[in-house]
Amino acid sequence: MSDETRLETDNAKGLDPDTTSGESAATKVLAVTATAAFADACELAAIAEQEHREAALALESLVQAPSTTAMLTEATRSGVTQELPYRAEAEARMAAEAAAAGGDNPDAGASRGPRRLPISRRHLAVAGACLAVLAVVAVGAVWFANSSFAQPDAAAVEQVLAEDPDIMDGFASNDYVDETPYELSDVVLNSCEADDDGSYIVDASATISNESFESEFTVALKFARASEKDRYGELAHAQATSTGWAGAVLQTNDTTEAIAGVTRDSAFPDGFDATFDRAAQTCTYTAQDVYDFWFGANTVSTPYTYSFNGDAWTRTQGDATSTVAYDADALQGSYVASDGDAASMVGFKIDHVDIEQGTFTVEYRAVTPGFASAEITGIIDCTLTRMTPDGAWRGYRQTDGMTYVFSGDGSSSGGEGTAHLEGALGLDKSIIFSFTGDYTRAPLLFGQPTDESMELAGTLVRE
């Protein structure tokens, strides 16, 4: 119904158009130039405004303690949205309003169109409860979203550790091993607590390993939002993580184990190959130095033990042992005098060399001194000995720094029949010797022969 028709009807009934409308709000009088479409639009706007106000009042009532004596909220279109304190009076008032709206024309109410169904208090309560649940869910979602990013997570810790050179360079020294890159793994965030200065202190654990070592460590870190890192001296050089945090390592505590043995030692540039015992965290290596000389070679073996103490490999040296291998072919043969003092040793031959025992025999021929000189012969069994250069033999040091001397006793064809030989193996296939032998001295003209002892010394060389 248009406002002009409604106005004519009310005037015909003698009603005040500002107060007698069937709606709780007064009906506005429109200008005669207003169209029906404009009137309908105004009515719809008024209804929407009233519904908005009633919804707000209904939600407000949900937070109040329920009471059967609560006063009716004014300016509502329906009196049944709340329980009236005086039900009889309310019903009478509602009946009077209905009669005034209908008048004597029973079809008048129908001409106004269908009335909006009243909304009960129960319906509003249900609606309010639903809205409350939705509000709680929304608040919970916001809280959960915020709490997920309110503290540093394991990803932020891993990024900070991976970018820290002190961590990624490893905890063990690279002495005696080839340097290889470390990998970070098994990062676990154990705890995160807010500090008094607004930052977060994080305790975490992780593992780093490379080809030589594996370290399990715990670490304390300081975190703050990247935008606030300038407030903290520890974070002055910290880089922002992908999640917006800035962190720095405060302290670490590691347990490092060697998972492979030593791989190099500058003292042994060639052929270094140590044996690794992981359970004992040790490596062993025996260095061999071979010293060659004209009559054989000496192999000096020195054991070394490398021990890992959790921080570095250390090396200790054991006692060296020597293994001399004599060359029988080089020793055996005839030697001749190289100076005048040895000229009386007219025959000197080494034979029967035992390279295992270091023994040999000497067959000799020597010319006795005096006018009635003669030759004596004999065989002397000698034994070689390796010794530190000393005394008269100091000048005959071999390439291994040692002197090789020999001595032995044997027979003589003259005198009491004994002979003694000692000496040293010199350089360049030479032998320095000292000989004492018995011989029988013939009388010059008259008398009996006498037993004498002769001495010879000098240098012999291999023929």
CORWOKA-V214654 format. One record per residue. N is the residue number from 1. SS is DSSP state (@ for helix, = for strand, . for the rest). PHI is phi as a letter, one per 20 degrees, with the letter a starting at -180 (999 if undefined). PSI is psi in whole degrees, -180 to 180 (NA if undefined). Layout:
n=N ss=SS phi=PHI psi=PSI
n=N ss=SS phi=PHI psi=PSI
This chain:
n=1 ss=. phi=999 psi=136
n=2 ss=. phi=f psi=163
n=3 ss=@ phi=f psi=-32
n=4 ss=@ phi=f psi=-44
n=5 ss=@ phi=f psi=-45
n=6 ss=@ phi=f psi=-37
n=7 ss=@ phi=f psi=-41
n=8 ss=@ phi=f psi=-39
n=9 ss=@ phi=f psi=-46
n=10 ss=@ phi=f psi=-39
n=11 ss=@ phi=f psi=-36
n=12 ss=@ phi=f psi=-29
n=13 ss=@ phi=e psi=-4
n=14 ss=. phi=m psi=27
n=15 ss=. phi=d psi=155
n=16 ss=. phi=e psi=119
n=17 ss=. phi=f psi=-19
n=18 ss=. phi=e psi=-14
n=19 ss=. phi=c psi=-11
n=20 ss=. phi=d psi=12
n=21 ss=. phi=f psi=150
n=22 ss=. phi=f psi=-17
n=23 ss=. phi=e psi=156
n=24 ss=. phi=f psi=-29
n=25 ss=. phi=e psi=148
n=26 ss=. phi=f psi=144
n=27 ss=. phi=e psi=130
n=28 ss=. phi=e psi=144
n=29 ss=. phi=e psi=123
n=30 ss=. phi=e psi=157
n=31 ss=. phi=f psi=155
n=32 ss=. phi=f psi=-21
n=33 ss=. phi=e psi=-8
n=34 ss=. phi=f psi=143
n=35 ss=. phi=e psi=165
n=36 ss=@ phi=f psi=-37
n=37 ss=@ phi=f psi=-40
n=38 ss=@ phi=f psi=-39
n=39 ss=@ phi=f psi=-45
n=40 ss=@ phi=f psi=-39
n=41 ss=@ phi=f psi=-41
n=42 ss=@ phi=f psi=-40
n=43 ss=@ phi=f psi=-43
n=44 ss=@ phi=f psi=-38
n=45 ss=@ phi=f psi=-40
n=46 ss=@ phi=f psi=-41
n=47 ss=@ phi=f psi=-43
n=48 ss=@ phi=f psi=-41
n=49 ss=@ phi=f psi=-42
n=50 ss=@ phi=f psi=-39
n=51 ss=@ phi=f psi=-40
n=52 ss=@ phi=f psi=-42
n=53 ss=@ phi=f psi=-40
n=54 ss=@ phi=f psi=-38
n=55 ss=@ phi=f psi=-41
n=56 ss=@ phi=f psi=-41
n=57 ss=@ phi=f psi=-37
n=58 ss=@ phi=f psi=-45
n=59 ss=@ phi=f psi=-36
n=60 ss=@ phi=f psi=-35
n=61 ss=@ phi=f psi=-21
n=62 ss=@ phi=f psi=-26
n=63 ss=. phi=e psi=1
n=64 ss=. phi=e psi=151
n=65 ss=. phi=f psi=129
n=66 ss=. phi=f psi=143
n=67 ss=. phi=b psi=137
n=68 ss=. phi=f psi=-6
n=69 ss=. phi=d psi=13
n=70 ss=. phi=f psi=139
n=71 ss=. phi=f psi=149
n=72 ss=. phi=f psi=130
n=73 ss=. phi=f psi=130
n=74 ss=. phi=f psi=168
n=75 ss=. phi=m psi=37
n=76 ss=. phi=d psi=155
n=77 ss=. phi=e psi=-20
n=78 ss=. phi=c psi=131
n=79 ss=. phi=e psi=0
n=80 ss=. phi=d psi=12
n=81 ss=. phi=f psi=-17
n=82 ss=. phi=c psi=157
n=83 ss=. phi=f psi=125
n=84 ss=. phi=f psi=146
n=85 ss=. phi=f psi=-28
n=86 ss=. phi=c psi=91
n=87 ss=@ phi=f psi=-42
n=88 ss=@ phi=f psi=-46
n=89 ss=@ phi=f psi=-37
n=90 ss=@ phi=f psi=-41
n=91 ss=@ phi=f psi=-40
n=92 ss=@ phi=f psi=-42
n=93 ss=@ phi=f psi=-41
n=94 ss=@ phi=f psi=-38
n=95 ss=@ phi=f psi=-41
n=96 ss=@ phi=f psi=-41
n=97 ss=@ phi=f psi=-37
n=98 ss=@ phi=f psi=-42
n=99 ss=@ phi=f psi=-42
n=100 ss=@ phi=f psi=-36
n=101 ss=@ phi=f psi=-35
n=102 ss=@ phi=e psi=-38
n=103 ss=. phi=m psi=-148
n=104 ss=. phi=e psi=-9
n=105 ss=. phi=e psi=109
n=106 ss=. phi=f psi=-17
n=107 ss=. phi=e psi=4
n=108 ss=@ phi=f psi=-42
n=109 ss=@ phi=f psi=-38
n=110 ss=@ phi=f psi=-32
n=111 ss=@ phi=f psi=-20
n=112 ss=. phi=e psi=-7
n=113 ss=. phi=n psi=166
n=114 ss=. phi=f psi=139
n=115 ss=. phi=f psi=150
n=116 ss=. phi=f psi=133
n=117 ss=. phi=f psi=138
n=118 ss=. phi=f psi=146
n=119 ss=. phi=e psi=121
n=120 ss=. phi=f psi=164
n=121 ss=@ phi=f psi=-34
n=122 ss=@ phi=f psi=-43
n=123 ss=@ phi=f psi=-43
n=124 ss=@ phi=f psi=-37
n=125 ss=@ phi=f psi=-43
n=126 ss=@ phi=f psi=-45
n=127 ss=@ phi=f psi=-42
n=128 ss=@ phi=f psi=-39
n=129 ss=@ phi=f psi=-41
n=130 ss=@ phi=f psi=-44
n=131 ss=@ phi=f psi=-37
n=132 ss=@ phi=f psi=-41
n=133 ss=@ phi=f psi=-45
n=134 ss=@ phi=f psi=-38
n=135 ss=@ phi=f psi=-42
n=136 ss=@ phi=f psi=-43
n=137 ss=@ phi=f psi=-43
n=138 ss=@ phi=f psi=-44
n=139 ss=@ phi=f psi=-41
n=140 ss=@ phi=f psi=-41
n=141 ss=@ phi=f psi=-43
n=142 ss=@ phi=f psi=-43
n=143 ss=@ phi=f psi=-43
n=144 ss=@ phi=f psi=-43
n=145 ss=@ phi=f psi=-42
n=146 ss=@ phi=f psi=-42
n=147 ss=@ phi=f psi=-27
n=148 ss=@ phi=f psi=-27
n=149 ss=. phi=d psi=13
n=150 ss=. phi=e psi=-20
n=151 ss=. phi=c psi=155
n=152 ss=. phi=f psi=144
n=153 ss=. phi=d psi=180
n=154 ss=@ phi=f psi=-32
n=155 ss=@ phi=f psi=-40
n=156 ss=@ phi=f psi=-40
n=157 ss=@ phi=f psi=-45
n=158 ss=@ phi=f psi=-39
n=159 ss=@ phi=f psi=-41
n=160 ss=@ phi=f psi=-44
n=161 ss=@ phi=f psi=-41
n=162 ss=@ phi=f psi=-23
n=163 ss=. phi=e psi=3
n=164 ss=. phi=e psi=115
n=165 ss=@ phi=f psi=-32
n=166 ss=@ phi=f psi=-31
n=167 ss=@ phi=f psi=-50
n=168 ss=@ phi=f psi=-10
n=169 ss=. phi=e psi=-8
n=170 ss=. phi=n psi=164
n=171 ss=. phi=e psi=-14
n=172 ss=. phi=d psi=149
n=173 ss=. phi=f psi=150
n=174 ss=. phi=e psi=15
n=175 ss=. phi=f psi=131
n=176 ss=. phi=m psi=8
n=177 ss=. phi=c psi=155
n=178 ss=. phi=f psi=134
n=179 ss=. phi=f psi=127
n=180 ss=. phi=c psi=154
n=181 ss=. phi=f psi=151
n=182 ss=. phi=e psi=154
n=183 ss== phi=d psi=140
n=184 ss== phi=e psi=137
n=185 ss== phi=b psi=170
n=186 ss== phi=l psi=45
n=187 ss== phi=f psi=124
n=188 ss== phi=c psi=128
n=189 ss== phi=e psi=113
n=190 ss== phi=e psi=-37
n=191 ss== phi=b psi=155
n=192 ss== phi=b psi=119
n=193 ss== phi=c psi=141
n=194 ss== phi=f psi=133
n=195 ss=. phi=e psi=166
n=196 ss=. phi=f psi=-25
n=197 ss=. phi=e psi=6
n=198 ss=. phi=n psi=-7
n=199 ss=. phi=e psi=-178
n=200 ss== phi=c psi=137
n=201 ss== phi=d psi=121
n=202 ss== phi=d psi=132
n=203 ss== phi=d psi=127
n=204 ss== phi=b psi=168
n=205 ss== phi=c psi=153
n=206 ss== phi=a psi=177
n=207 ss== phi=c psi=137
n=208 ss== phi=c psi=148
n=209 ss== phi=b psi=152
n=210 ss=. phi=c psi=-160
n=211 ss=. phi=f psi=-16
n=212 ss=. phi=d psi=-34
n=213 ss== phi=c psi=158
n=214 ss== phi=c psi=127
n=215 ss== phi=c psi=124
n=216 ss== phi=d psi=130
n=217 ss== phi=b psi=154
n=218 ss== phi=d psi=151
n=219 ss== phi=b psi=141
n=220 ss== phi=d psi=131
n=221 ss== phi=c psi=154
n=222 ss== phi=d psi=132
n=223 ss== phi=c psi=149
n=224 ss== phi=b psi=163
n=225 ss== phi=g psi=140
n=226 ss=@ phi=g psi=-32
n=227 ss=@ phi=f psi=-14
n=228 ss=@ phi=d psi=8
n=229 ss=@ phi=f psi=-24
n=230 ss=@ phi=f psi=-13
n=231 ss=@ phi=f psi=-15
n=232 ss=. phi=c psi=124
n=233 ss=@ phi=f psi=-35
n=234 ss=@ phi=f psi=-21
n=235 ss=@ phi=d psi=15
n=236 ss=. phi=g psi=-36
n=237 ss=. phi=d psi=13
n=238 ss=. phi=f psi=142
n=239 ss=. phi=e psi=149
n=240 ss== phi=f psi=139
n=241 ss=. phi=e psi=174
n=242 ss=. phi=f psi=-16
n=243 ss=. phi=d psi=12
n=244 ss=. phi=n psi=13
n=245 ss== phi=d psi=157
n=246 ss== phi=c psi=130
n=247 ss== phi=c psi=158
n=248 ss== phi=b psi=149
n=249 ss== phi=f psi=130
n=250 ss== phi=e psi=-41
n=251 ss== phi=b psi=146
n=252 ss== phi=c psi=155
n=253 ss== phi=b psi=116
n=254 ss== phi=d psi=157
n=255 ss== phi=c psi=112
n=256 ss== phi=d psi=137
n=257 ss== phi=c psi=141
n=258 ss== phi=f psi=128
n=259 ss=. phi=d psi=0
n=260 ss=. phi=b psi=160
n=261 ss=. phi=e psi=179
n=262 ss=. phi=f psi=148
n=263 ss=. phi=d psi=-11
n=264 ss=. phi=b psi=155
n=265 ss=. phi=b psi=120
n=266 ss=. phi=f psi=-20
n=267 ss=. phi=f psi=-18
n=268 ss=. phi=c psi=80
n=269 ss=. phi=f psi=-22
n=270 ss=. phi=c psi=134
n=271 ss=. phi=m psi=23
n=272 ss=. phi=f psi=124
n=273 ss=. phi=b psi=95
n=274 ss=. phi=e psi=154
n=275 ss== phi=e psi=126
n=276 ss== phi=d psi=132
n=277 ss== phi=d psi=101
n=278 ss=. phi=f psi=-39
n=279 ss=. phi=f psi=-40
n=280 ss=. phi=e psi=-10
n=281 ss=. phi=l psi=46
n=282 ss== phi=c psi=160
n=283 ss== phi=c psi=148
n=284 ss== phi=c psi=144
n=285 ss== phi=b psi=138
n=286 ss== phi=d psi=116
n=287 ss== phi=e psi=136
n=288 ss== phi=c psi=126
n=289 ss== phi=d psi=125
n=290 ss== phi=d psi=126
n=291 ss== phi=d psi=118
n=292 ss== phi=e psi=142
n=293 ss== phi=b psi=174
n=294 ss=. phi=f psi=-22
n=295 ss=. phi=d psi=10
n=296 ss== phi=q psi=-152
n=297 ss== phi=b psi=153
n=298 ss== phi=d psi=123
n=299 ss== phi=d psi=116
n=300 ss== phi=e psi=118
n=301 ss== phi=d psi=125
n=302 ss== phi=c psi=117
n=303 ss== phi=e psi=142
n=304 ss== phi=c psi=139
n=305 ss== phi=d psi=128
n=306 ss== phi=d psi=126
n=307 ss== phi=c psi=134
n=308 ss== phi=e psi=124
n=309 ss=. phi=d psi=14
n=310 ss=. phi=n psi=-17
n=311 ss=. phi=c psi=-36
n=312 ss=. phi=a psi=161
n=313 ss== phi=e psi=137
n=314 ss== phi=c psi=151
n=315 ss== phi=d psi=136
n=316 ss== phi=c psi=147
n=317 ss== phi=d psi=135
n=318 ss=. phi=e psi=-173
n=319 ss=. phi=f psi=133
n=320 ss=. phi=f psi=147
n=321 ss== phi=c psi=147
n=322 ss== phi=d psi=141
n=323 ss== phi=c psi=110
n=324 ss== phi=e psi=128
n=325 ss== phi=d psi=113
n=326 ss== phi=e psi=147
n=327 ss=. phi=e psi=105
n=328 ss=@ phi=f psi=-42
n=329 ss=@ phi=f psi=-33
n=330 ss=@ phi=f psi=-33
n=331 ss=@ phi=e psi=-41
n=332 ss=. phi=f psi=140
n=333 ss== phi=q psi=-178
n=334 ss== phi=e psi=146
n=335 ss== phi=c psi=147
n=336 ss== phi=c psi=159
n=337 ss== phi=f psi=141
n=338 ss=. phi=d psi=-2
n=339 ss=. phi=b psi=170
n=340 ss=@ phi=f psi=-33
n=341 ss=@ phi=f psi=-27
n=342 ss=@ phi=e psi=4
n=343 ss=. phi=f psi=-28
n=344 ss=. phi=f psi=-15
n=345 ss== phi=e psi=90
n=346 ss== phi=e psi=-12
n=347 ss== phi=b psi=131
n=348 ss== phi=b psi=111
n=349 ss== phi=c psi=129
n=350 ss== phi=e psi=133
n=351 ss== phi=b psi=172
n=352 ss== phi=l psi=54
n=353 ss== phi=f psi=126
n=354 ss== phi=d psi=104
n=355 ss=. phi=f psi=-23
n=356 ss=. phi=f psi=-44
n=357 ss=. phi=e psi=-16
n=358 ss=. phi=m psi=41
n=359 ss== phi=c psi=159
n=360 ss== phi=b psi=167
n=361 ss== phi=d psi=151
n=362 ss== phi=c psi=125
n=363 ss== phi=d psi=125
n=364 ss== phi=c psi=160
n=365 ss== phi=c psi=126
n=366 ss== phi=c psi=145
n=367 ss== phi=e psi=128
n=368 ss=. phi=f psi=158
n=369 ss=. phi=e psi=172
n=370 ss=. phi=n psi=178
n=371 ss=. phi=f psi=-36
n=372 ss=. phi=e psi=62
n=373 ss=. phi=f psi=155
n=374 ss=. phi=b psi=177
n=375 ss== phi=d psi=144
n=376 ss== phi=d psi=148
n=377 ss== phi=c psi=164
n=378 ss== phi=r psi=176
n=379 ss== phi=c psi=134
n=380 ss== phi=c psi=127
n=381 ss== phi=e psi=125
n=382 ss== phi=d psi=154
n=383 ss== phi=c psi=132
n=384 ss== phi=e psi=143
n=385 ss== phi=c psi=136
n=386 ss== phi=e psi=130
n=387 ss== phi=b psi=160
n=388 ss== phi=f psi=133
n=389 ss=. phi=g psi=132
n=390 ss=. phi=b psi=149
n=391 ss=@ phi=l psi=-132
n=392 ss=@ phi=f psi=-20
n=393 ss=@ phi=e psi=6
n=394 ss=@ phi=f psi=-31
n=395 ss=@ phi=e psi=3
n=396 ss=@ phi=d psi=40
n=397 ss=. phi=f psi=135
n=398 ss=. phi=e psi=-177
n=399 ss=. phi=f psi=-23
n=400 ss=. phi=e psi=5
n=401 ss=. phi=n psi=6
n=402 ss== phi=d psi=164
n=403 ss== phi=d psi=138
n=404 ss== phi=d psi=112
n=405 ss== phi=d psi=162
n=406 ss== phi=b psi=158
n=407 ss== phi=b psi=158
n=408 ss== phi=a psi=161
n=409 ss== phi=d psi=149
n=410 ss== phi=b psi=-151
n=411 ss== phi=d psi=162
n=412 ss=. phi=c psi=146
n=413 ss=. phi=e psi=-5
n=414 ss=. phi=c psi=170
n=415 ss=. phi=l psi=-136
n=416 ss=. phi=e psi=-4
n=417 ss=. phi=n psi=23
n=418 ss== phi=d psi=158
n=419 ss== phi=b psi=151
n=420 ss== phi=c psi=139
n=421 ss== phi=c psi=136
n=422 ss== phi=b psi=160
n=423 ss== phi=r psi=-164
n=424 ss== phi=b psi=149
n=425 ss== phi=e psi=118
n=426 ss=. phi=e psi=-160
n=427 ss=. phi=e psi=157
n=428 ss=. phi=l psi=50
n=429 ss=. phi=l psi=41
n=430 ss== phi=d psi=157
n=431 ss== phi=c psi=129
n=432 ss== phi=d psi=125
n=433 ss== phi=c psi=161
n=434 ss== phi=c psi=122
n=435 ss== phi=c psi=139
n=436 ss== phi=c psi=126
n=437 ss== phi=b psi=149
n=438 ss== phi=e psi=146
n=439 ss== phi=b psi=168
n=440 ss== phi=d psi=124
n=441 ss== phi=e psi=125
n=442 ss=. phi=f psi=149
n=443 ss=. phi=f psi=156
n=444 ss=. phi=f psi=-52
n=445 ss=. phi=c psi=-49
n=446 ss=. phi=c psi=164
n=447 ss=. phi=o psi=-176
n=448 ss=. phi=d psi=150
n=449 ss=. phi=f psi=152
n=450 ss== phi=c psi=149
n=451 ss== phi=e psi=126
n=452 ss== phi=c psi=171
n=453 ss== phi=c psi=133
n=454 ss== phi=d psi=154
n=455 ss== phi=c psi=138
n=456 ss== phi=c psi=148
n=457 ss== phi=b psi=150
n=458 ss== phi=r psi=-160
n=459 ss== phi=c psi=134
n=460 ss== phi=d psi=150
n=461 ss== phi=c psi=153
n=462 ss== phi=f psi=135
n=463 ss=. phi=f psi=NA
